[in-house]
Amino acid sequence: MDKDTTVWYGRKGDYLEVLFRQKEGYFRETENDAAIEKVDPEGHVIGCSLLNARQNPSEASASAPLRDAAP
């Protein structure tokens, strides 16, 4: 089950979260203020979150490079 991808959307907070692995980790900022990435203790990206996911969906997009900081 360690490699199951989970997608969760919170309508009230307009918050989208995608987890690539169910593993302990923490969130860190990205170059995009609306996006954050979740990394494990070794620095591997294990998920990402997008704030205001439905805001102007036909006109706006959000992107941020997800980087694997682990050696």
MARMAR-60911 format. One line per field, with one value per residue: residue number from 1; residue in three letters; x, y, z of N, C-alpha, C in turn. Coordinates in steps of 0.2 Angstrom, whole numbers, plus 5000, padded with zeros to 4 digits. Atoms other than C-alpha are relative to their C-alpha. Example, Ala and Ser with C-alpha at 12.3 -4.5 7.8 and 13.67 -1.06 7.14 Angstrom:
n	c(1, 2)
res	c(ALA, SER)
n_east	c(5004, 4996)
n_north	c(4994, 4994)
n_up	c(5000, 4999)
ca_east	c(5062, 5068)
ca_north	c(4978, 4995)
ca_up	c(5039, 5036)
c_east	c(5004, 4996)
c_north	c(5006, 5005)
c_up	c(5000, 5003)
END
This chain:
n	c(1, 2, 3, 4, 5, 6, 7, 8, 9, 10, 11, 12, 13, 14, 15, 16, 17, 18, 19, 20, 21, 22, 23, 24, 25, 26, 27, 28, 29, 30, 31, 32, 33, 34, 35, 36, 37, 38, 39, 40, 41, 42, 43, 44, 45, 46, 47, 48, 49, 50, 51, 52, 53, 54, 55, 56, 57, 58, 59, 60, 61, 62, 63, 64, 65, 66, 67, 68, 69, 70, 71)
res	c(MET, ASP, LYS, ASP, THR, THR, VAL, TRP, TYR, GLY, ARG, LYS, GLY, ASP, TYR, LEU, GLU, VAL, LEU, PHE, ARG, GLN, LYS, GLU, GLY, TYR, PHE, ARG, GLU, THR, GLU, ASN, ASP, ALA, ALA, ILE, GLU, LYS, VAL, ASP, PRO, GLU, GLY, HIS, VAL, ILE, GLY, CYS, SER, LEU, LEU, ASN, ALA, ARG, GLN, ASN, PRO, SER, GLU, ALA, SER, ALA, SER, ALA, PRO, LEU, ARG, ASP, ALA, ALA, PRO)
n_east	c(5004, 4996, 4999, 5007, 5001, 5007, 5002, 5005, 5002, 5005, 5004, 5001, 4994, 4997, 4993, 4999, 4994, 4998, 4994, 4998, 4998, 5002, 4994, 4999, 4997, 5001, 5001, 4995, 5002, 4997, 4999, 5006, 5003, 5006, 4998, 4995, 4998, 4998, 4994, 4999, 4994, 4994, 5000, 5004, 5007, 5005, 5007, 5000, 5006, 5002, 5005, 5005, 5000, 5005, 5000, 4999, 4997, 4999, 4995, 4994, 4996, 4995, 4994, 4994, 4996, 4999, 4994, 4998, 4994, 4996, 4994)
n_north	c(4994, 4995, 4997, 4998, 4992, 4998, 4993, 4997, 4994, 4996, 4995, 4994, 4996, 5000, 5003, 5006, 5003, 5007, 5004, 5006, 5006, 4999, 5001, 4994, 4994, 4994, 4996, 4995, 4996, 5000, 4993, 4997, 4999, 5004, 5007, 5002, 5007, 5004, 5004, 5004, 4997, 5001, 4995, 5002, 4997, 5005, 4997, 4993, 4997, 4994, 4996, 4996, 5004, 4999, 4993, 4999, 5006, 5000, 4995, 5000, 5007, 4999, 5005, 4999, 5006, 5004, 5002, 5005, 4997, 5005, 5002)
n_up	c(5000, 5000, 5006, 5002, 5001, 4997, 5002, 4995, 5001, 4995, 5004, 4996, 5000, 5007, 4999, 5004, 4998, 5003, 4997, 5004, 4995, 4993, 4996, 4995, 5003, 4998, 5006, 5001, 5005, 5007, 5004, 5001, 4993, 4999, 5000, 4996, 5001, 4994, 5001, 4994, 4997, 5005, 5005, 5006, 5001, 4999, 5001, 5001, 4999, 5004, 4997, 5004, 5005, 5004, 5001, 5008, 5003, 5007, 5001, 4996, 4999, 4995, 5001, 4996, 5001, 4995, 5000, 4996, 4997, 4997, 5004)
ca_east	c(5000, 5015, 5014, 4995, 4991, 4977, 4968, 4958, 4948, 4940, 4926, 4924, 4942, 4945, 4960, 4967, 4979, 4988, 4999, 5009, 5015, 5007, 5022, 5028, 5033, 5032, 5026, 5038, 5035, 5037, 5040, 5021, 5012, 4996, 5006, 5016, 5025, 5026, 5042, 5048, 5062, 5075, 5069, 5059, 5043, 5028, 5014, 5008, 4994, 4985, 4976, 4961, 4960, 4944, 4947, 4944, 4947, 4945, 4957, 4970, 4983, 4995, 5012, 5027, 5041, 5042, 5059, 5067, 5080, 5087, 5104)
ca_north	c(5000, 5011, 5016, 5020, 5038, 5047, 5062, 5073, 5088, 5100, 5110, 5122, 5127, 5124, 5113, 5099, 5087, 5072, 5060, 5048, 5038, 5036, 5040, 5052, 5069, 5087, 5101, 5114, 5129, 5130, 5144, 5146, 5153, 5142, 5126, 5116, 5100, 5086, 5077, 5063, 5065, 5060, 5074, 5064, 5072, 5061, 5073, 5090, 5102, 5116, 5130, 5139, 5124, 5129, 5148, 5153, 5135, 5140, 5155, 5151, 5137, 5134, 5125, 5123, 5111, 5097, 5093, 5078, 5085, 5069, 5064)
ca_up	c(5000, 5001, 4983, 4982, 4975, 4985, 4979, 4991, 4988, 5001, 4993, 5008, 5008, 4989, 4993, 4982, 4989, 4980, 4989, 4979, 4995, 5012, 5022, 5036, 5029, 5030, 5018, 5011, 5000, 4981, 4968, 4967, 4982, 4979, 4978, 4991, 4991, 5003, 5006, 5017, 5029, 5015, 5004, 4991, 4985, 4991, 4987, 4983, 4987, 4978, 4986, 4978, 4966, 4958, 4957, 4938, 4932, 4914, 4915, 4928, 4930, 4944, 4941, 4952, 4948, 4960, 4964, 4972, 4984, 4990, 4984)
c_east	c(5004, 5000, 4993, 4999, 4993, 4999, 4994, 4998, 4995, 4997, 5000, 5006, 5004, 5007, 5001, 5006, 5001, 5006, 5002, 5002, 4997, 5006, 5001, 5004, 4998, 4999, 5005, 4997, 5003, 5000, 4993, 4996, 4993, 5002, 5005, 5001, 5001, 5006, 5001, 5007, 5007, 5000, 4996, 4993, 4995, 4993, 5000, 4993, 4999, 4995, 4996, 5000, 4995, 4999, 5001, 5003, 5001, 5006, 5007, 5003, 5005, 5005, 5005, 5004, 5001, 5006, 5002, 5007, 5005, 5006, 4999)
c_north	c(5006, 5005, 5002, 5008, 5001, 5007, 5002, 5007, 5003, 5005, 5006, 5004, 5000, 4998, 4993, 4997, 4993, 4998, 4994, 4994, 5002, 4999, 5007, 5005, 5007, 5005, 5006, 5004, 4999, 5007, 5003, 5000, 4996, 4992, 4998, 4993, 4996, 4995, 4996, 5002, 5000, 5006, 4998, 5003, 4994, 5003, 5007, 5003, 5007, 5004, 5004, 4996, 5001, 5008, 5001, 4994, 5001, 5005, 4999, 4993, 5002, 4994, 5002, 4993, 4996, 4997, 4994, 5002, 4995, 4998, 4993)
c_up	c(5000, 4994, 4997, 5000, 5003, 4998, 5004, 4998, 5005, 4997, 5004, 5000, 4993, 5000, 4997, 5003, 4996, 5003, 4996, 5005, 5006, 5004, 5004, 4996, 5002, 4993, 5000, 4994, 4993, 4997, 4999, 5007, 5001, 5000, 5005, 4999, 5006, 4999, 5006, 5003, 4996, 4995, 4994, 5000, 5000, 4999, 4999, 5002, 4997, 5004, 4995, 4993, 4994, 4998, 4992, 4997, 4992, 4998, 5003, 5000, 5005, 4998, 5005, 4998, 5007, 5000, 5005, 5003, 5003, 4995, 4996)
END
